[in-house]
């Protein structure tokens, strides 16, 4: 069974949603984030696109 581009894009969306929900508290959380980022990157390669760049939101206190 082959994966269609539309299906891969849906999987990318699901992985990105999961990444946005994870709060890293320990090493296990960090490992989960790393695995999901790798998964996302591989899915992007399947559709021939580059991953979106994570940019901090305007007014983000971490940027100050």
C-alpha positions in Angstrom: 0.0 0.0 0.0 1.5 3.3 -1.1 1.0 6.5 0.9 -0.6 9.4 -1.1 0.7 12.9 -0.8 -2.6 14.0 0.8 -2.3 11.2 3.5 1.4 12.2 4.2 0.3 15.8 4.6 -2.4 14.8 7.1 0.3 12.8 9.1 2.5 15.8 9.1 -0.3 17.9 10.5 -0.9 15.3 13.3 2.8 15.2 14.2 3.0 19.0 14.3 0.0 19.2 16.5 1.5 16.6 18.9 4.8 18.5 18.9 2.9 21.7 19.8 1.2 20.0 22.8 4.2 18.4 24.4 5.7 20.0 27.5 9.2 18.8 28.1 9.8 18.0 31.8 12.4 15.3 31.6 14.7 13.3 29.4 11.9 11.0 28.2 9.8 13.9 27.0 12.9 15.3 25.2 13.4 11.9 23.5 9.7 11.9 22.4 10.1 15.3 20.9 13.3 14.2 19.1 11.5 11.2 17.6 8.5 13.2 16.5 10.8 15.8 14.9 12.6 13.0 13.0 9.3 11.6 12.0 8.1 15.0 10.7 11.3 15.6 8.8 11.0 12.1 7.1 7.4 12.8 6.2 8.4 16.1 4.6 11.0 14.3 2.6 8.3 11.9 1.3 6.4 14.9 -0.2 9.5 16.7 -1.3 9.1 19.7 0.9 11.2 21.4 3.6 9.9 21.4 7.2 8.4 24.7 8.4 10.8 26.8 10.4 9.7 27.2 14.1 9.7 30.9 14.8 8.8 32.5 18.2 5.5 34.4 18.3 5.6 38.2 18.4 5.9 39.4 22.0 7.3 36.1 23.1 9.1 36.7 26.4 11.7 34.1 25.6 13.0 36.3 22.8 13.8 39.2 25.2 
